[in-house]
Amino acid sequence: MKRRDFIQKLLMGSGIGMLGSSGILEALIRSRLLTVYASDDSDFRSYFSVIFNGGVQWWYACPMNAKGEGIVSNPYVSTNFKNGQPLYETVALSSGGKTFHMPSVWGMSIPLAAGGSGSLANLLEHSGFMRGFVQPVDNHGINRLALQLPETTARSIPGIIADQAIKNSSPIPSIFGSYGDERAFRSSSASNLSINLSSSNLLESEVLKPFLPDGEIASILQKRDQFAVEYSNVLASLKQKGVDTNERIQNLFGTSQAFEDLIYRDFGDLASIWNSLYAKYNDLQMRCTDMSELFTESIPSATTPAEYRKINSANHQLINADLRTIIQPTTRLGNLSASLALAEYMISKGLCPSILVALGGVGGMRFEYSTGTTRTNETMIMDAHDIGVLPSMVGLSFAFRSLFAGLNELMNQLRSSGMGDRSIIHISSEFSRSPKADGSGSDHGTKAVTSMLLSDRIKSPFIAGNILRNLSSATYPGTWLYAAGNPNFENGTSTFAMGNHASSVCSALKVESPTPNFQSTIFETPSGGIQPVLGDGDIVDS
Amino acid sequence: MRTAISKIVMPLFLASVLTACANQIGGFTANEKPSTPEKPSGPGGSEETTNNLDLRIGDQFYIDSAITNIFGDDSDTQNLIDQELRSQTAVFGGACDPYEKSASRTFKSDGTTLSFTPSCPSLSDTTATSIPKNSPVREAYRMRLCLKLSSSLTAVGRAIQKAKNLDHDITSNDLSLISNSELESVYELFYFPAEPTQDIISSLSDLVARVEVLNSSQPEPIQSLESWKAVLMTLCASPDWQAL
């Protein structure tokens, strides 16, 4: 019997000698049915961290440049796509009295859940970019850990939030979704729930499962409700003895009562709720697959292989078609729909204040290539090492467009539940990418880590951190977010470290940093806005 | 190493009666209405303070040890513990060893556990806190375990055997009205070496009396068994025995 059916039966006073329970459950349900478990701590902020696995090549091509200085193009781009090349154009966006030269995807529209479309650029108002962080080692997994756990003996960012959540009796202190690097969770006392984002009906099957007294548990609770008064009296006498010994024992009973409230809570038809949320975000992704807006100019015709976009440096398989068509109607960014649906439900209901998800790769991209006289359409594996900078740009533009379309909707939902300025969305990746001079792909840009914050707590967009205008490297030349020194910060001209990154994120979350010896690159003004400590970052020559 | 315990003996008639009762939800009648319990409190308007920052409670190994000591190491009992406790390392705290093999269990011929190698399925399990604090989700898993154990004939049988200090598996002849000294004994299973207050014994007696009334139409072994179940469920559900 489904739990809601069980409750309905009891409320109707029907069935098998259970009339006695009606009053108890009715009282419980009336008092708890619509409860939103929002913290009483008005400055307690929820944290939704989105990690792109693999490093994000997208950032290097079009660094955000608040002051509009010229960037140095990758020579492959400037040689092969010098005239009329659309992909590397930046789009100038004004917000907060400043002009930002953003990657071309920021000039695209995004679909709206209510129908129609809006401008992706509208998200800029509440965006903050932090760049030029240096990872000490070059390793995918370790570098992902460092985003959340820059010091292995300290707490992690989700762990700190979870410790706060314990104080606020949040039902679930922290959730890690299909991350694979759950070691990044470290708290002083809290716990996290690891879930599989690819599960169907995620709310019922994974996240809220412990609070859903289905089947055997429901039957046992039915029996228990028959002696509810005596049961409560025993607990009260046990509590009294416990408190006489140690007054903090009462806190255990408080948490236990919070659980009791939850098991009698009517969560509604979770399957329908989940399906609706998932479908909403999946539909937004589907509506992002039309990439015709990405290029505002016609595709330059290619006459030699070098002018085509390389797919794979090993075999130089070519796309003899419009690059934008590698994004198919079925192309999706892994786990995105589930991640956003999860965040919307759990954060807006106050059920969990710390959610970390890894998005995985872009799936379903397909390309056409020729083998002799035969033309074949095959699935494209998006490994940025070899995929080529231009196809990668298309793929990641889709990925970010989908992400931003979803986050725009998530922000709207958080606002409607009063969580808009009490939530910090954090988008990051283990490193950026260093573009190869021949345009065939990119390598790990561990000295160019960038992350982005999105929140109503940000009143005006900002860019923190200096980058080099031109990394004078034969292999990786040009401007691609390579960290530059930041004079007047900490010990003079140091580049930002991952400890600074953690302190910055924690500053936005307004919790103590796991790396207190590292200064935050941002701070919160008395009026509540978040701004960079040093002002907007520069693109510097050395 | 625990002494081998032979498989629990539950007379067939008792099992069949219990099965027959299963669809009657304990044989309660519509006229036996309990009063409305105290208004619950909790998050979003709690009267309780739930700041348990400095209160130390046991991790998964502590809970595991306590529960196994009370409810026994029979295979089905251990499976319940695997399901609701040991698989939730990150929730309960108590880091596991990442170099351990996958969970495996071997049983003796009588169904009791010979050895158990816990799993360490998630990387986060290796860094689970050793100083856990309570949370609703932890309570959820702990309560699920308590509720399931207190409805398991095998687990309840072992707990009764322990509380009565029997050197043999329980039979229907061992089930009788629970005495106050037995209530003290079962209390001490959870709270050893503490002793119960008179209020605790009194409230437990009231609970037993209530359950007996609810099951008054049942044969005597059923009445007593249901009372034992209710007592074990209530004591197990109380969160304070986790405190260190």
Interface residues (C-beta under 8 A of the other chain):
Chain A: I16 G17 M18 L19 G20 S21 G23 I24 A27 L28 S31 R32 T35 V36 Y37 A38 D40 A165 I166 K167 N168 S169 S170 P171 I172 P173 F176 G180 D181 E182 R183 A184 F185 R186 S187 S188 S189 A190 S191 N192 L193 S194 P210 F211 E216 I217 S219 I220 L221 Q222 K223 R224 D225 Q226 F227 A228 V229 E230 Y231 S232 N233 V234 L235 A236 S237 L238 K239 Q240 K241 G242 T245 N246 R248 I249 Q250 N251 L252 F253 G254 T255 S256 Q257 A258 F259 E260 D261 L262 I263 Y264 G350
Chain B: N23 Q24 I25 G26 G27 F28 T29 A30 E32 K33 P34 S35 T36 P37 E38 K39 P40 S41 G42 P43 G44 G45 S46 E48 T49 T50 N51 N52 L53 D54 L55 I57 A90 V91 F92 G93 S122 L123 S124 D125 T126 T127 A128 T129 I131 P132 K133 N134 S135 P136 V137 R138 E139 A140 Y141 M143 R144 L147 K148 S150 S151 A194 P196 T197 D199 I200 S202 S203 L204 D206 L207 R210 V211 L214 A230 M233 T234 L235 A237 S238 P239 D240 Q242 A243
